[in-house]
Amino acid sequence: MRRLALLLAALLVLLPLNVQAGTPIAVDEGAVFGSHGGAVTTGNTSAVGLDDLDPVLEDYTATWCTNCVDVEHALDDLVAERGGSIFSFHRSIGETEDPFGTDALDERWEQRYDRRAPPTVVFNGTTMVIGSVAEGDSLLDDFRGLANQSLGIPAGGTSIFTWTSAQSGSTTVTWEVNLPESETWNGHLVRLEAWVVEGTATFSEGSNGQGEYPHIVRSISTVDEQVWNGGVSLRGSSSVALPAAFDGDDLEVYLVHTLVPPTVPEEVDDLAPVAEPDERGLPAPGAALSVLAIVAAGRRKGLNP
């Protein structure tokens, strides 16, 4: 019994613990910031200072998610109060009750944030909040504090984004992004992405009762990238494919700036002895379960010679 108890304790140590809903979680995948763009029914140009832009608010949701509604109302109140861009990502993989997601965006959600369950909100790609339970007095108070955090983007950075009206299922985008030197972000990869968004779509079967679902991200494509080493200047033009709208004619395109951390090679100690596998240390969860089965089998054998 003592051996069995020790194995169970090891298994519990290795299993992840649930994070309290509402607790901010730092994300180490770099920043997502500085979105600007507009409707592709007409072409336009947007020129901005990157350090002055409102936050990028990634909302991970589903049409059946009832407590997502409280989160989205808080985001709406936040944007009305201080500005910001909401981008709603709907679940797709294994989904039967939500028509708005895509597998590619689901994979991005899981790879970048290690999440598959809504509601989840990410502020500028750097801070994640899971669930709809406020940590402070209200979700709006929580979101307000997180949205006001500085990314340390240096003053003087500019981004010019131009897009054409949709023709033959695509829009042509042109960009010119200039960033000064930055000690904070030096060595990061500056990646420019075109995000295609549907302004709103109707789904009366959504069981959370919303009916109308806004800010739906339909696709993300990389258009340019360069390592931030000293000053950075990116210029170019690209054709971006547009999916068919679910309803209406309200597709939009945005230029979103992302920062990818540099890859740090793992240090290998050539002089360190190589331990034989499974001889020392705590077993992995699967191994622990296997050992439990072996112990149980041995006990049965001892009882039944």
Residue frames as qw, qx, qy, qz and C-alpha x, y, z in Angstrom:
[[0.000, 0.884, 0.467, 0.000, 0.00, 0.00, 0.00],
 [0.320, -0.755, 0.100, 0.564, 2.88, 2.38, 0.78],
 [0.364, -0.102, 0.602, 0.703, 4.29, 1.85, -2.73],
 [0.159, 0.628, 0.685, 0.334, 0.88, 2.48, -4.24],
 [0.159, -0.909, -0.285, 0.261, 0.51, 5.73, -2.28],
 [0.367, -0.551, 0.318, 0.678, 3.92, 6.95, -3.42],
 [0.309, 0.181, 0.694, 0.624, 3.06, 6.26, -7.05],
 [0.034, 0.805, 0.578, 0.130, -0.23, 8.14, -6.76],
 [0.272, -0.837, -0.054, 0.472, 1.57, 11.11, -5.19],
 [0.371, -0.275, 0.509, 0.726, 4.05, 11.17, -8.07],
 [0.219, 0.479, 0.718, 0.455, 1.23, 11.11, -10.58],
 [0.085, -0.897, -0.419, 0.109, -0.53, 14.05, -8.91],
 [0.344, -0.665, 0.171, 0.640, 2.66, 16.11, -8.93],
 [0.320, -0.070, 0.634, 0.700, 3.07, 15.60, -12.66],
 [0.160, 0.652, 0.694, 0.260, -0.50, 16.43, -13.66],
 [0.116, 0.324, 0.039, 0.938, -1.20, 20.14, -14.42],
 [0.042, -0.466, -0.656, 0.591, -3.23, 22.14, -11.94],
 [0.154, 0.770, 0.536, 0.311, -6.24, 24.20, -13.01],
 [0.234, 0.098, -0.112, 0.961, -5.67, 27.95, -13.11],
 [0.077, 0.580, 0.603, -0.542, -8.22, 30.05, -11.26],
 [0.304, 0.695, 0.515, 0.400, -10.56, 31.79, -13.68],
 [0.055, -0.985, -0.130, -0.099, -9.79, 35.48, -14.06],
 [0.598, -0.637, 0.258, 0.413, -6.12, 35.19, -13.07],
 [0.454, 0.824, -0.278, -0.193, -3.87, 36.88, -15.69],
 [0.886, -0.129, 0.346, 0.280, -1.37, 34.48, -17.26],
 [0.007, -0.751, 0.432, 0.499, 1.81, 35.73, -18.95],
 [0.882, 0.419, 0.214, 0.031, 2.30, 34.49, -22.53],
 [0.457, -0.601, 0.435, 0.490, 5.88, 34.08, -23.76],
 [0.658, 0.371, 0.565, 0.332, 5.15, 33.95, -27.50],
 [0.270, 0.044, 0.239, 0.932, 5.79, 37.65, -28.20],
 [0.214, 0.445, 0.324, -0.807, 3.45, 40.59, -28.76],
 [0.229, 0.504, 0.716, 0.426, 0.49, 41.00, -31.14],
 [0.112, -0.647, -0.276, 0.702, -0.07, 44.73, -31.56],
 [0.010, -0.471, 0.262, 0.842, -0.82, 47.69, -33.74],
 [0.363, 0.399, 0.804, 0.250, -3.76, 46.58, -35.89],
 [0.250, 0.559, 0.077, -0.787, -5.24, 48.94, -38.46],
 [0.113, 0.098, 0.831, 0.536, -7.32, 48.53, -41.60],
 [0.436, 0.283, 0.233, -0.822, -10.94, 48.59, -42.72],
 [0.739, 0.376, 0.487, -0.275, -13.68, 47.33, -45.01],
 [0.357, -0.158, 0.692, 0.607, -12.77, 45.92, -48.42],
 [0.393, 0.726, 0.563, -0.039, -15.94, 47.25, -50.03],
 [0.308, 0.940, -0.065, 0.131, -13.76, 50.27, -50.79],
 [0.750, 0.164, -0.260, 0.587, -10.01, 50.82, -50.77],
 [0.285, -0.946, 0.000, -0.152, -8.30, 53.10, -48.28],
 [0.571, 0.383, -0.466, 0.557, -5.02, 54.02, -46.59],
 [0.615, -0.776, -0.126, -0.058, -4.27, 54.11, -42.86],
 [0.504, 0.481, -0.415, 0.585, -1.13, 55.72, -41.40],
 [0.666, -0.716, -0.143, -0.154, -0.45, 55.39, -37.66],
 [0.053, 0.651, -0.652, 0.386, 2.18, 55.76, -34.96],
 [0.678, -0.079, -0.730, -0.038, 2.59, 52.26, -33.51],
 [0.274, -0.048, -0.691, 0.667, 3.16, 53.38, -29.92],
 [0.312, 0.022, 0.195, -0.930, -0.16, 55.25, -29.98],
 [0.521, -0.093, -0.664, -0.528, -2.36, 52.39, -31.19],
 [0.708, -0.329, 0.253, -0.571, -5.11, 50.88, -29.06],
 [0.394, -0.326, 0.857, -0.071, -4.70, 47.28, -27.79],
 [0.542, 0.116, -0.706, -0.441, -5.36, 44.14, -29.80],
 [0.566, -0.170, 0.587, -0.553, -7.99, 42.07, -27.95],
 [0.387, 0.119, -0.856, -0.322, -8.17, 38.42, -29.04],
 [0.636, -0.108, 0.394, -0.654, -11.49, 36.90, -27.96],
 [0.216, 0.115, -0.950, -0.195, -11.70, 33.07, -28.11],
 [0.526, 0.092, 0.359, -0.765, -15.35, 32.12, -28.13],
 [0.002, 0.139, 0.942, 0.304, -18.12, 29.85, -29.47],
 [0.387, -0.280, -0.316, -0.820, -21.79, 30.29, -30.35],
 [0.701, -0.407, -0.569, -0.136, -22.80, 27.80, -27.63],
 [0.500, -0.028, -0.511, 0.698, -20.63, 29.41, -24.93],
 [0.272, -0.834, -0.453, -0.159, -23.01, 31.10, -22.50],
 [0.501, -0.748, -0.082, 0.428, -20.41, 32.63, -20.19],
 [0.500, 0.126, 0.310, 0.799, -18.58, 34.01, -23.25],
 [0.021, 0.799, 0.431, 0.419, -21.39, 36.58, -23.45],
 [0.448, -0.865, -0.116, 0.194, -20.34, 38.26, -20.19],
 [0.615, -0.306, 0.284, 0.669, -16.74, 38.41, -21.41],
 [0.356, 0.392, 0.485, 0.696, -17.74, 39.95, -24.74],
 [0.148, -0.904, -0.347, -0.199, -19.97, 42.56, -23.11],
 [0.539, -0.733, 0.050, 0.412, -17.03, 43.57, -20.91],
 [0.542, -0.034, 0.415, 0.730, -14.81, 43.86, -23.99],
 [0.156, 0.700, 0.483, 0.503, -17.42, 46.00, -25.73],
 [0.337, -0.920, -0.191, 0.054, -17.56, 48.29, -22.68],
 [0.620, -0.471, 0.211, 0.591, -13.77, 48.49, -22.63],
 [0.434, 0.254, 0.469, 0.726, -13.56, 49.49, -26.29],
 [0.038, -0.846, -0.416, -0.331, -16.32, 52.08, -25.84],
 [0.484, -0.844, -0.078, 0.216, -14.36, 53.53, -22.93],
 [0.357, -0.737, 0.387, 0.422, -10.78, 53.58, -24.21],
 [0.555, 0.636, -0.416, -0.337, -10.66, 52.09, -27.72],
 [0.450, -0.310, 0.836, 0.046, -9.23, 48.82, -28.93],
 [0.569, 0.287, -0.553, -0.537, -9.68, 46.23, -31.67],
 [0.709, -0.125, 0.615, -0.322, -11.64, 43.04, -30.86],
 [0.462, 0.343, -0.722, -0.384, -10.89, 39.94, -32.93],
 [0.778, -0.154, 0.415, -0.445, -13.16, 36.96, -32.26],
 [0.253, 0.332, -0.888, -0.192, -11.81, 33.45, -32.88],
 [0.833, -0.099, 0.113, -0.532, -14.46, 30.71, -32.98],
 [0.532, -0.294, 0.794, 0.006, -13.77, 27.05, -32.27],
 [0.616, 0.425, -0.427, -0.508, -13.61, 24.65, -35.21],
 [0.341, 0.266, -0.902, -0.011, -11.93, 21.30, -34.54],
 [0.161, -0.227, -0.932, 0.232, -14.54, 18.77, -33.37],
 [0.219, 0.227, 0.289, -0.904, -17.19, 21.50, -33.47],
 [0.075, 0.397, 0.867, 0.290, -20.81, 20.76, -34.37],
 [0.067, -0.807, -0.559, 0.177, -22.56, 23.87, -33.04],
 [0.104, -0.821, 0.085, 0.556, -20.42, 26.74, -34.36],
 [0.763, 0.536, 0.293, 0.210, -19.98, 27.39, -38.11],
 [0.150, 0.986, -0.073, 0.023, -17.55, 30.32, -37.84],
 [0.478, -0.691, 0.495, 0.221, -14.15, 28.82, -37.01],
 [0.736, 0.546, -0.392, -0.080, -11.46, 27.23, -39.16],
 [0.947, -0.211, -0.091, 0.225, -9.06, 24.39, -38.36],
 [0.583, 0.424, -0.168, 0.673, -6.06, 26.60, -39.21],
 [0.170, -0.669, 0.179, -0.701, -7.10, 29.24, -36.68],
 [0.862, -0.469, -0.029, -0.189, -7.85, 26.54, -34.09],
 [0.887, 0.050, -0.159, 0.431, -4.32, 25.22, -34.53],
 [0.255, 0.575, -0.205, 0.750, -2.92, 28.73, -34.06],
 [0.559, -0.651, 0.054, -0.510, -4.97, 29.04, -30.85],
 [0.945, -0.323, -0.027, 0.038, -3.60, 25.77, -29.49],
 [0.780, 0.245, -0.142, 0.558, 0.01, 26.27, -30.62],
 [0.176, 0.588, -0.168, 0.772, 0.32, 29.85, -29.41],
 [0.389, -0.498, 0.283, -0.722, -1.79, 29.79, -26.24],
 [0.185, 0.063, -0.964, 0.182, -2.13, 26.05, -25.47],
 [0.397, 0.211, 0.517, -0.729, -5.90, 26.44, -25.22],
 [0.086, -0.196, -0.831, -0.514, -8.97, 24.88, -26.80],
 [0.183, -0.609, -0.760, 0.134, -11.73, 25.98, -24.40],
 [0.019, -0.519, -0.093, -0.850, -13.56, 29.32, -24.48],
 [0.249, 0.954, 0.038, 0.159, -13.91, 31.88, -23.06],
 [0.696, -0.296, 0.056, 0.651, -10.33, 33.11, -23.26],
 [0.231, 0.970, 0.056, 0.052, -9.14, 36.68, -23.87],
 [0.743, -0.109, 0.059, 0.658, -5.57, 37.65, -24.82],
 [0.002, 0.974, 0.063, -0.216, -4.33, 41.23, -24.52],
 [0.226, 0.867, -0.419, -0.146, -1.71, 42.26, -27.12],
 [0.833, 0.308, -0.459, 0.032, -0.56, 38.64, -27.34],
 [0.290, 0.453, -0.650, 0.536, 1.21, 38.88, -23.97],
 [0.229, -0.091, 0.703, -0.667, -1.41, 38.33, -21.23],
 [0.422, -0.201, -0.772, -0.431, -4.19, 35.73, -21.19],
 [0.408, -0.107, 0.535, -0.732, -7.33, 35.56, -19.04],
 [0.268, -0.114, -0.924, -0.249, -9.33, 32.32, -18.92],
 [0.169, -0.496, -0.821, 0.227, -12.99, 32.12, -17.94],
 [0.093, -0.659, -0.333, -0.668, -15.59, 34.71, -17.02],
 [0.586, -0.707, -0.350, 0.185, -15.02, 35.08, -13.27],
 [0.162, 0.885, -0.174, 0.401, -13.50, 38.45, -12.41],
 [0.655, -0.014, -0.491, 0.574, -10.38, 38.53, -10.27],
 [0.090, 0.023, -0.301, 0.949, -11.21, 42.04, -9.06],
 [0.342, 0.312, 0.450, -0.764, -14.49, 43.91, -8.72],
 [0.714, 0.550, 0.243, -0.359, -15.59, 43.27, -12.32],
 [0.784, 0.234, 0.400, 0.414, -14.39, 41.94, -15.65],
 [0.318, 0.892, 0.101, 0.305, -14.27, 45.49, -16.96],
 [0.360, -0.882, 0.305, -0.003, -11.92, 46.51, -14.13],
 [0.786, -0.243, 0.489, 0.290, -9.70, 43.51, -14.84],
 [0.670, 0.504, 0.381, 0.389, -9.67, 44.15, -18.58],
 [0.089, 0.988, -0.001, 0.129, -9.04, 47.86, -18.15],
 [0.484, -0.753, 0.415, 0.160, -5.84, 47.24, -16.22],
 [0.745, -0.043, 0.568, 0.347, -4.55, 44.64, -18.66],
 [0.532, 0.720, 0.342, 0.287, -5.37, 46.72, -21.74],
 [0.015, -0.992, 0.098, -0.078, -3.45, 49.69, -20.32],
 [0.754, -0.438, 0.324, 0.366, -0.19, 47.77, -19.91],
 [0.267, 0.834, -0.358, -0.323, 2.64, 49.16, -22.03],
 [0.965, 0.205, 0.084, 0.140, 4.46, 46.91, -24.50],
 [0.489, -0.621, 0.307, 0.530, 7.50, 49.16, -24.58],
 [0.621, 0.545, 0.384, 0.411, 7.16, 49.88, -28.31],
 [0.384, -0.318, -0.014, 0.866, 9.52, 52.85, -28.84],
 [0.267, 0.814, 0.230, -0.462, 8.16, 56.21, -29.92],
 [0.083, 0.636, -0.482, -0.597, 8.69, 57.11, -33.55],
 [0.288, 0.041, 0.920, 0.261, 7.57, 53.82, -35.10],
 [0.484, 0.371, -0.025, -0.792, 5.16, 54.23, -37.99],
 [0.381, 0.152, 0.897, 0.162, 2.97, 51.92, -40.06],
 [0.421, 0.373, -0.179, -0.807, 1.28, 52.77, -43.35],
 [0.367, 0.146, 0.918, 0.039, -1.26, 50.26, -44.67],
 [0.431, 0.332, -0.228, -0.808, -3.18, 50.47, -47.95],
 [0.399, 0.156, 0.903, 0.021, -5.76, 48.05, -49.30],
 [0.219, 0.033, -0.517, -0.827, -7.83, 47.95, -52.47],
 [0.721, 0.058, 0.198, -0.661, -11.51, 47.20, -52.88],
 [0.625, -0.069, 0.778, -0.002, -12.27, 43.50, -53.29],
 [0.595, 0.525, -0.334, -0.509, -12.01, 42.18, -56.84],
 [0.764, 0.249, -0.578, -0.143, -12.27, 38.53, -57.95],
 [0.878, -0.404, -0.258, -0.006, -12.18, 37.32, -54.37],
 [0.720, -0.136, -0.194, 0.653, -9.04, 39.14, -53.24],
 [0.058, -0.997, -0.036, 0.020, -7.67, 42.48, -52.09],
 [0.687, 0.389, -0.220, 0.573, -4.21, 43.90, -52.73],
 [0.503, -0.848, -0.099, 0.138, -2.47, 45.20, -49.62],
 [0.543, 0.568, -0.231, 0.574, 0.59, 47.45, -49.43],
 [0.631, -0.742, -0.166, 0.152, 2.58, 48.27, -46.31],
 [0.435, 0.582, -0.336, 0.599, 5.46, 50.43, -45.11],
 [0.712, -0.682, -0.168, 0.001, 6.50, 49.84, -41.51],
 [0.425, 0.576, -0.405, 0.569, 9.43, 51.65, -39.86],
 [0.733, -0.655, -0.184, 0.015, 10.61, 50.95, -36.32],
 [0.085, 0.839, -0.461, 0.276, 13.52, 52.56, -34.47],
 [0.418, 0.256, -0.809, 0.325, 16.04, 50.74, -32.32],
 [0.706, -0.511, -0.018, -0.490, 14.64, 48.97, -29.26],
 [0.003, 0.430, -0.846, 0.316, 16.50, 47.35, -26.37],
 [0.653, -0.029, 0.536, -0.535, 13.28, 45.62, -25.30],
 [0.860, 0.359, 0.263, -0.250, 12.53, 43.92, -28.62],
 [0.221, 0.710, -0.622, -0.244, 15.98, 43.65, -30.20],
 [0.088, -0.252, 0.961, 0.070, 16.45, 40.21, -31.78],
 [0.538, 0.357, 0.668, -0.369, 12.71, 39.51, -32.13],
 [0.216, 0.201, 0.728, 0.619, 11.29, 38.74, -35.54],
 [0.336, 0.375, 0.171, -0.847, 8.89, 41.46, -36.72],
 [0.181, 0.235, 0.899, 0.323, 6.12, 39.63, -38.60],
 [0.359, 0.195, -0.017, -0.912, 3.40, 41.46, -40.52],
 [0.177, 0.255, 0.950, 0.040, 0.12, 39.57, -40.91],
 [0.355, -0.102, -0.311, -0.876, -3.05, 40.31, -42.88],
 [0.171, 0.224, 0.873, -0.398, -6.12, 39.38, -40.81],
 [0.292, -0.236, -0.548, -0.747, -9.38, 39.02, -42.73],
 [0.108, 0.202, 0.726, -0.648, -12.40, 39.68, -40.50],
 [0.146, -0.517, -0.685, -0.492, -16.14, 39.47, -41.06],
 [0.138, -0.376, 0.200, -0.894, -17.83, 42.46, -39.43],
 [0.527, -0.055, 0.596, -0.604, -20.83, 40.44, -38.22],
 [0.366, 0.022, -0.833, -0.413, -22.67, 37.25, -39.12],
 [0.679, -0.212, 0.160, -0.684, -26.05, 35.79, -38.12],
 [0.389, 0.059, -0.919, -0.008, -26.46, 32.35, -36.59],
 [0.587, -0.402, -0.003, -0.702, -29.87, 32.02, -34.99],
 [0.896, -0.169, -0.407, -0.057, -29.09, 28.48, -33.80],
 [0.338, 0.397, -0.582, 0.625, -26.37, 29.72, -31.46],
 [0.583, -0.521, -0.623, -0.007, -27.45, 28.46, -28.06],
 [0.379, -0.257, -0.382, 0.803, -25.88, 31.35, -26.14],
 [0.085, 0.799, 0.558, -0.209, -28.67, 33.55, -27.49],
 [0.214, -0.490, 0.174, 0.827, -26.53, 36.16, -29.22],
 [0.588, 0.682, 0.418, -0.118, -27.86, 35.62, -32.73],
 [0.459, 0.862, -0.132, 0.168, -25.45, 38.18, -34.21],
 [0.821, -0.382, 0.104, 0.410, -21.73, 37.45, -33.88],
 [0.252, 0.960, -0.120, -0.027, -19.26, 40.30, -34.56],
 [0.092, -0.822, 0.559, 0.051, -15.52, 40.63, -35.31],
 [0.954, -0.029, 0.297, -0.013, -15.15, 37.08, -36.70],
 [0.106, -0.653, 0.651, 0.373, -11.56, 36.31, -37.77],
 [0.892, 0.367, 0.076, -0.253, -11.73, 34.34, -41.03],
 [0.892, 0.269, -0.063, 0.358, -8.07, 33.98, -42.00],
 [0.331, -0.866, 0.272, 0.257, -4.53, 35.07, -41.11],
 [0.856, 0.391, 0.059, 0.332, -1.67, 35.21, -43.60],
 [0.513, -0.593, 0.156, 0.601, 1.94, 36.39, -43.18],
 [0.533, 0.832, 0.133, 0.079, 2.92, 39.07, -45.70],
 [0.407, 0.722, -0.367, 0.422, 6.40, 40.12, -44.50],
 [0.775, -0.620, -0.050, 0.114, 8.94, 39.59, -41.72],
 [0.489, 0.631, -0.350, 0.490, 12.36, 40.82, -40.62],
 [0.666, -0.350, -0.458, 0.474, 14.51, 40.55, -37.49],
 [0.163, -0.968, -0.058, -0.179, 14.41, 43.65, -35.29],
 [0.771, -0.220, -0.008, 0.598, 18.13, 44.40, -35.15],
 [0.197, -0.156, 0.090, 0.964, 18.70, 48.13, -34.87],
 [0.441, 0.349, 0.057, -0.825, 16.18, 50.01, -36.97],
 [0.420, 0.228, 0.871, 0.113, 13.62, 48.01, -38.97],
 [0.378, 0.431, -0.152, -0.805, 12.05, 48.90, -42.31],
 [0.394, 0.198, 0.889, 0.126, 9.56, 46.64, -44.10],
 [0.405, 0.464, -0.106, -0.780, 7.92, 47.53, -47.40],
 [0.122, -0.023, 0.931, 0.343, 5.96, 45.49, -49.87],
 [0.606, 0.151, -0.071, -0.778, 2.71, 44.53, -51.57],
 [0.081, -0.029, 0.996, 0.031, 0.72, 41.30, -51.71],
 [0.563, -0.184, -0.430, -0.682, -2.60, 39.88, -52.87],
 [0.225, -0.085, 0.819, -0.521, -4.72, 38.50, -50.01],
 [0.288, -0.256, -0.831, -0.400, -7.45, 35.95, -50.74],
 [0.398, -0.138, 0.317, -0.850, -10.86, 36.74, -49.30],
 [0.092, 0.207, 0.972, -0.065, -13.23, 33.97, -48.15],
 [0.251, -0.491, -0.552, -0.626, -16.89, 34.21, -49.08],
 [0.246, -0.263, 0.423, -0.831, -18.79, 36.08, -46.39],
 [0.080, 0.245, 0.936, -0.238, -21.24, 34.06, -44.31],
 [0.150, 0.780, 0.604, 0.062, -23.82, 36.75, -45.00],
 [0.017, -0.959, -0.064, 0.276, -23.82, 40.36, -46.14],
 [0.672, 0.569, -0.045, 0.472, -20.85, 42.18, -47.65],
 [0.328, -0.915, 0.133, -0.192, -18.81, 43.26, -44.64],
 [0.897, -0.052, -0.093, 0.429, -15.37, 41.68, -44.93],
 [0.117, -0.971, 0.210, -0.015, -12.49, 43.72, -43.52],
 [0.848, 0.216, -0.241, 0.420, -8.70, 43.43, -43.72],
 [0.392, -0.908, 0.147, -0.024, -6.23, 44.51, -41.02],
 [0.581, 0.506, -0.510, 0.382, -2.47, 44.74, -40.83],
 [0.743, -0.661, 0.033, -0.097, -1.39, 43.23, -37.50],
 [0.303, 0.695, -0.591, 0.277, 2.17, 43.43, -36.20],
 [0.921, -0.383, -0.057, -0.040, 3.54, 40.45, -34.27],
 [0.045, 0.764, -0.621, 0.170, 6.86, 39.95, -32.51],
 [0.967, -0.039, -0.249, -0.025, 8.33, 36.45, -32.40],
 [0.521, -0.765, 0.373, 0.063, 10.97, 35.80, -29.69],
 [0.380, 0.623, -0.677, -0.093, 14.41, 34.67, -30.85],
 [0.956, -0.099, -0.271, -0.059, 15.13, 30.97, -30.57],
 [0.273, -0.752, 0.568, -0.194, 17.47, 30.24, -27.67],
 [0.715, 0.239, -0.656, -0.041, 19.50, 27.06, -28.26],
 [0.837, -0.531, 0.003, -0.134, 19.51, 24.58, -25.41],
 [0.007, 0.735, -0.665, 0.132, 22.84, 24.20, -23.65],
 [0.971, -0.019, -0.228, -0.065, 24.21, 20.66, -23.70],
 [0.377, -0.737, 0.557, -0.069, 26.82, 19.54, -21.16],
 [0.740, 0.396, -0.531, -0.118, 29.00, 17.05, -23.06],
 [0.206, 0.368, -0.814, 0.400, 30.67, 15.93, -19.83],
 [0.597, -0.182, 0.416, -0.661, 27.46, 15.12, -17.99],
 [0.160, -0.042, 0.984, 0.067, 26.70, 11.41, -17.72],
 [0.517, -0.059, -0.434, -0.736, 23.69, 10.19, -19.67],
 [0.480, -0.099, 0.710, -0.506, 21.16, 8.53, -17.39],
 [0.013, -0.131, -0.946, -0.296, 19.50, 5.37, -18.55],
 [0.418, -0.287, -0.273, -0.818, 15.82, 5.99, -19.34],
 [0.743, -0.420, -0.282, -0.438, 13.28, 5.32, -16.57],
 [0.694, -0.038, -0.597, 0.399, 15.97, 4.45, -13.99],
 [0.272, -0.249, -0.442, 0.818, 15.78, 7.63, -11.90],
 [0.179, -0.002, -0.052, -0.982, 13.30, 10.39, -11.20],
 [0.524, 0.277, 0.551, -0.588, 9.54, 10.42, -11.15],
 [0.361, 0.235, 0.818, 0.382, 7.73, 8.51, -13.88],
 [0.214, -0.053, -0.326, -0.919, 5.69, 10.26, -16.54],
 [0.619, 0.005, 0.314, -0.720, 1.89, 10.08, -15.98],
 [0.842, 0.225, -0.341, -0.352, 1.52, 7.23, -18.49],
 [0.485, 0.307, -0.775, 0.264, 4.41, 5.35, -16.92],
 [0.240, -0.201, 0.645, -0.697, 2.91, 5.81, -13.44],
 [0.788, 0.070, 0.086, -0.606, -0.35, 4.31, -14.57],
 [0.771, 0.296, -0.556, -0.095, 1.50, 1.36, -16.09],
 [0.213, 0.302, -0.792, 0.485, 3.39, 0.77, -12.85],
 [0.525, -0.111, 0.434, -0.724, 0.13, 0.86, -10.91],
 [0.870, 0.166, -0.202, -0.419, -1.26, -1.83, -13.18],
 [0.607, 0.331, -0.701, 0.175, 1.85, -3.98, -12.67],
 [0.094, -0.270, 0.703, -0.652, 1.67, -3.57, -8.87],
 [0.714, -0.009, 0.224, -0.664, -1.99, -4.53, -8.90],
 [0.842, 0.252, -0.425, -0.216, -1.26, -7.57, -11.04],
 [0.375, 0.345, -0.772, 0.379, 1.50, -8.65, -8.66],
 [0.370, -0.184, 0.574, -0.707, -0.81, -8.34, -5.69],
 [0.847, 0.106, -0.021, -0.520, -3.42, -10.49, -7.42],
 [0.715, 0.333, -0.614, 0.024, -0.76, -13.08, -8.26],
 [0.096, 0.317, -0.765, 0.553, 0.36, -13.19, -4.64],
 [0.572, -0.058, 0.431, -0.695, -3.19, -13.74, -3.48],
 [0.904, 0.249, 0.121, -0.325, -3.83, -16.44, -6.05],
 [0.258, -0.547, 0.755, 0.253, -0.82, -18.78, -6.33]]
